[in-house]
Amino acid sequence: MTYKANMTCKEFKIQYALGTIDEDSLCRIAMITKNKSILKILSNHEDFDVRSFVAENSRTSIKVLITLSKDNHPNIRHEVAMNPNTPMKVIEKLCIDENYWVSHDALIQLKSLRKHDS
C-alpha cells in the first residue's frame, strides 16, 4: 500500500502496525508529515533512510532529535546536526563524533548558530 496524503494518524498507525505501507511511502511520510506522533513512530523504524528523513524533518521533536543523535548510522546523526531545531548542546556533542562527515558538518552548523546568536 502506498501512502495517501489524507491518511489520518489513526489510519497510519493501523496500516503501519499491519506493515502495509511500503518503504518509499514511509520515507515520503517522514519527509513531509507535520504529525509529531507519526515522526516518533518512524524514528524507530529499522530502515535508516526512514530515520534519516525523520531527523531531517523540521517538525521532529527535540526529544526525538536527541534520541536520533545517538543512532548507529552516521547519516542519521548528520541530519540531526543539520536540523535547525536540534539543541546546541546536542550539536556540540556531534562535533566530536567518530565520523568525520558528522563532526565536520556539526562544527560548521555550530559556528553558524553561534554567529547568529552574537
C-alpha positions as CSV (number, residue, x, y, z in Angstrom):
1,M,0.0,0.0,0.0
2,T,1.2,3.5,-0.8
3,Y,0.7,6.5,1.4
4,K,-2.4,8.6,0.9
5,A,-1.9,12.2,1.7
6,N,-5.2,12.4,3.6
7,M,-4.5,9.5,5.8
8,T,-5.2,10.2,9.5
9,C,-2.8,9.5,12.3
10,K,-5.1,6.6,13.4
11,E,-5.2,5.2,9.9
12,F,-1.4,5.5,9.7
13,K,-0.9,3.7,13.0
14,I,-3.1,0.8,11.8
15,Q,-1.5,0.5,8.4
16,Y,2.0,0.8,9.9
17,A,1.2,-1.9,12.5
18,L,-0.1,-4.2,9.7
19,G,3.1,-3.5,7.7
20,T,1.1,-2.4,4.6
21,I,2.9,0.9,3.9
22,D,5.9,0.4,1.6
23,E,9.4,1.8,2.4
24,D,9.2,4.6,-0.2
25,S,5.9,5.8,1.2
26,L,7.4,5.7,4.7
27,C,10.3,7.9,3.6
28,R,7.8,10.3,2.0
29,I,5.7,10.4,5.1
30,A,8.8,11.0,7.3
31,M,9.9,13.8,5.0
32,I,6.6,15.7,4.8
33,T,4.4,14.9,7.8
34,K,3.8,17.6,10.4
35,N,2.5,15.0,12.9
36,K,4.9,14.5,15.8
37,S,3.3,11.2,16.8
38,I,4.0,9.7,13.3
39,L,7.5,11.1,13.4
40,K,8.1,9.5,16.8
41,I,6.9,6.1,15.5
42,L,9.1,6.4,12.3
43,S,12.1,7.4,14.3
44,N,12.3,3.8,15.5
45,H,12.0,2.2,12.0
46,E,14.6,-0.3,11.1
47,D,15.4,1.3,7.7
48,F,18.0,4.1,8.1
49,D,16.5,6.1,5.2
50,V,13.2,6.4,7.1
51,R,15.0,7.5,10.3
52,S,17.2,9.9,8.2
53,F,14.1,11.7,6.9
54,V,12.7,11.9,10.4
55,A,15.9,13.5,11.6
56,E,15.8,16.0,8.7
57,N,12.1,17.0,9.2
58,S,11.9,20.4,10.9
59,R,8.7,19.2,12.8
60,T,10.6,16.4,14.6
61,S,10.5,17.0,18.4
62,I,13.6,17.8,20.3
63,K,13.2,14.6,22.3
64,V,13.3,12.5,19.1
65,L,16.2,14.5,17.8
66,I,18.2,13.8,20.9
67,T,17.5,10.1,20.6
68,L,18.4,10.1,16.9
69,S,21.7,11.9,17.7
70,K,22.8,8.6,19.3
71,D,21.8,6.5,16.3
72,N,24.4,4.0,15.0
73,H,24.1,5.2,11.4
74,P,26.2,8.4,10.6
75,N,23.6,9.6,8.1
76,I,21.0,10.0,10.8
77,R,23.5,11.8,13.2
78,H,24.4,14.1,10.3
79,E,20.8,15.0,9.6
80,V,20.3,15.7,13.3
81,A,23.3,18.0,13.3
82,M,21.8,19.9,10.3
83,N,18.3,20.1,11.7
84,P,17.6,23.7,12.7
85,N,15.7,22.6,15.8
86,T,18.5,20.5,17.3
87,P,19.6,21.9,20.6
88,M,23.1,23.5,20.6
89,K,24.3,21.0,23.3
90,V,23.5,18.1,21.0
91,I,25.3,19.7,18.1
92,E,28.3,20.3,20.4
93,K,28.4,16.5,21.1
94,L,28.1,15.7,17.4
95,C,31.2,17.9,16.8
96,I,33.3,15.2,18.4
97,D,31.5,12.4,16.5
98,E,33.7,9.5,15.4
99,N,32.5,10.0,11.8
100,Y,34.4,12.8,10.1
101,W,31.4,13.9,8.0
102,V,29.2,14.2,11.0
103,S,31.7,16.0,13.2
104,H,32.8,18.4,10.4
105,D,29.3,19.5,9.4
106,A,28.2,19.7,13.0
107,L,31.1,22.1,13.7
108,I,30.1,24.2,10.7
109,Q,26.5,24.2,12.0
110,L,27.6,25.1,15.4
111,K,29.7,28.0,14.1
112,S,26.8,29.2,12.1
113,L,24.4,29.1,15.1
114,R,26.9,30.9,17.3
115,K,27.4,33.6,14.7
116,H,23.6,34.2,14.6
117,D,23.5,34.3,18.4
118,S,26.0,37.1,18.6
